[in-house]
Amino acid sequence: MKIILNLSGGTYTLTVSETNTTKSAYGAQLRLYDVHIAKMFEVTYSDCQEIPNAGGRTWYYRAGNGKIYMGQFRINCQLASDIANT
């Protein structure tokens, strides 16, 4: 699995090499998609810890080395914190 994070210019983009994000991750019940979303939460949570008034992050998610648009996600700091503490 190859993940590229682009955090420049206020744009957060997660680009992955896989084209099939529904396959099992590491032989577990989680899908690759779940692992990718978790990475977005991890980075957002870290940012919010460093910048308390950050408010959150908007992510653009792309698969297939950027060729497949998977969606846009808004993760606010409160949600990132709630997930991290769960």
C-alpha positions as a Markdown table, in Angstrom:
| # | Residue | x | y | z |
|---|---|---|---|---|
| 1 | Met | 0.0 | 0.0 | 0.0 |
| 2 | Lys | 1.4 | 3.4 | -1.0 |
| 3 | Ile | -0.1 | 6.5 | 0.5 |
| 4 | Ile | 0.8 | 10.0 | -0.5 |
| 5 | Leu | -0.3 | 12.9 | 1.6 |
| 6 | Asn | -0.3 | 16.4 | 0.1 |
| 7 | Leu | -0.7 | 19.0 | 2.8 |
| 8 | Ser | 0.4 | 22.1 | 0.8 |
| 9 | Gly | -1.5 | 25.3 | 0.4 |
| 10 | Gly | -4.3 | 24.3 | 2.8 |
| 11 | Thr | -5.3 | 21.4 | 0.5 |
| 12 | Tyr | -5.3 | 18.0 | 2.1 |
| 13 | Thr | -5.2 | 15.2 | -0.4 |
| 14 | Leu | -4.8 | 11.5 | 0.3 |
| 15 | Thr | -3.7 | 9.6 | -2.8 |
| 16 | Val | -3.3 | 5.8 | -2.8 |
| 17 | Ser | -2.0 | 3.4 | -5.3 |
| 18 | Glu | -4.8 | 0.8 | -5.0 |
| 19 | Thr | -7.6 | 0.8 | -7.4 |
| 20 | Asn | -9.7 | -1.6 | -5.4 |
| 21 | Thr | -10.1 | 0.0 | -1.9 |
| 22 | Thr | -12.7 | -2.6 | -0.9 |
| 23 | Lys | -10.2 | -5.5 | -0.5 |
| 24 | Ser | -9.2 | -6.6 | 2.9 |
| 25 | Ala | -6.4 | -4.7 | 4.6 |
| 26 | Tyr | -3.7 | -6.9 | 6.1 |
| 27 | Gly | -5.9 | -10.0 | 6.1 |
| 28 | Ala | -8.4 | -8.4 | 8.6 |
| 29 | Gln | -12.0 | -7.4 | 8.4 |
| 30 | Leu | -11.0 | -3.8 | 7.7 |
| 31 | Arg | -11.0 | -2.7 | 4.1 |
| 32 | Leu | -8.2 | -0.6 | 2.6 |
| 33 | Tyr | -10.8 | 2.2 | 2.4 |
| 34 | Asp | -11.2 | 2.0 | 6.2 |
| 35 | Val | -7.4 | 2.3 | 6.7 |
| 36 | His | -7.3 | 5.3 | 4.4 |
| 37 | Ile | -10.1 | 7.1 | 6.2 |
| 38 | Ala | -8.3 | 6.3 | 9.5 |
| 39 | Lys | -5.2 | 8.0 | 8.2 |
| 40 | Met | -7.2 | 11.1 | 7.5 |
| 41 | Phe | -8.4 | 11.1 | 11.0 |
| 42 | Glu | -4.9 | 10.5 | 12.4 |
| 43 | Val | -3.4 | 13.5 | 10.5 |
| 44 | Thr | -6.4 | 15.8 | 11.3 |
| 45 | Tyr | -6.1 | 14.9 | 15.0 |
| 46 | Ser | -2.4 | 15.6 | 15.0 |
| 47 | Asp | -2.9 | 18.9 | 13.3 |
| 48 | Cys | -5.6 | 19.9 | 15.8 |
| 49 | Gln | -3.3 | 19.1 | 18.7 |
| 50 | Glu | -0.7 | 21.4 | 17.3 |
| 51 | Ile | -3.1 | 24.1 | 16.2 |
| 52 | Pro | -6.0 | 24.2 | 18.8 |
| 53 | Asn | -8.1 | 26.6 | 16.8 |
| 54 | Ala | -7.6 | 24.8 | 13.5 |
| 55 | Gly | -11.3 | 23.9 | 13.3 |
| 56 | Gly | -10.7 | 20.8 | 11.1 |
| 57 | Arg | -9.6 | 19.7 | 7.7 |
| 58 | Thr | -11.1 | 19.1 | 4.3 |
| 59 | Trp | -9.7 | 16.0 | 2.6 |
| 60 | Tyr | -9.8 | 15.0 | -1.0 |
| 61 | Tyr | -9.4 | 11.2 | -1.4 |
| 62 | Arg | -8.1 | 9.7 | -4.7 |
| 63 | Ala | -7.3 | 6.1 | -5.5 |
| 64 | Gly | -5.5 | 4.5 | -8.5 |
| 65 | Asn | -2.5 | 6.9 | -8.1 |
| 66 | Gly | -4.9 | 9.8 | -8.4 |
| 67 | Lys | -7.0 | 8.6 | -11.3 |
| 68 | Ile | -10.1 | 7.6 | -9.2 |
| 69 | Tyr | -11.9 | 10.3 | -7.3 |
| 70 | Met | -13.2 | 8.8 | -4.0 |
| 71 | Gly | -14.8 | 11.9 | -2.5 |
| 72 | Gln | -14.3 | 14.9 | -0.3 |
| 73 | Phe | -14.4 | 14.6 | 3.5 |
| 74 | Arg | -14.7 | 17.3 | 6.2 |
| 75 | Ile | -13.2 | 16.2 | 9.5 |
| 76 | Asn | -13.6 | 18.7 | 12.3 |
| 77 | Cys | -11.3 | 18.7 | 15.3 |
| 78 | Gln | -14.0 | 17.7 | 17.7 |
| 79 | Leu | -14.8 | 14.6 | 15.7 |
| 80 | Ala | -11.1 | 13.7 | 15.2 |
| 81 | Ser | -10.7 | 14.0 | 19.0 |
| 82 | Asp | -13.7 | 11.9 | 19.7 |
| 83 | Ile | -12.5 | 9.1 | 17.4 |
| 84 | Ala | -9.0 | 9.2 | 18.8 |
| 85 | Asn | -10.3 | 8.9 | 22.3 |
| 86 | Thr | -12.7 | 6.1 | 21.6 |
